[in-house]
Amino acid sequence: MVIEVSDPGPLPVDLETALAARAEGAWSQEAALWLLTGDGGMWLPRLEDGDFVKWIGDDQAMAYVDWPKVWEVLDEMPDPDDPDTLREGTTTSQLMVLRIAGALDFNGCPAVLAHQLPGLTEHDTRRVLHAMAWSARGRSYAQTLGVLTA
């Protein structure tokens, strides 16, 4: 007996919506998603294309990022013969933002990232400070600090 598997077609929700559904009410996860979707949302397509996203449930209405897998790739030395779509065309500051998003979203963060903060651009420093405040006290608290508009 042969069982045919058909293409389920397009996913019912986009990746950002699926990540947001999982993060809803968890300030750290919400802040991490905000970092991932900022600045034109360059990270979500890279994470999805690199197979770093795991979809949850039969309806795939939620998703999460496989952060240990992301860190494994980021911690490896790039292979010049193997294209690295995660890092390609990014700045050091952008990669630090990705790591910080992972630290906010995943409790098993493998490293303390405070030593990397001085390497952020001013723009990314403001974004990270906003995300940290969001993670600690919620979105409305972070907005009252005015870090993004200062």
Buried (B, 14 or more C-beta within 10 A) or exposed (E): EEEEEEEEEEBEBEBBEBBBBBBEEBBBBBBBBBBBBBEEEBBBEBBBEBEBBEBEEEEBBBBBBBBEBBBEBBEEEEEEEEEBEBBEEBEEBBBBBBBBBBBBBBEEBBEEBEEBBEEBBEEBBBBBBBBBBBBEEBBEEBBEBEBEEE
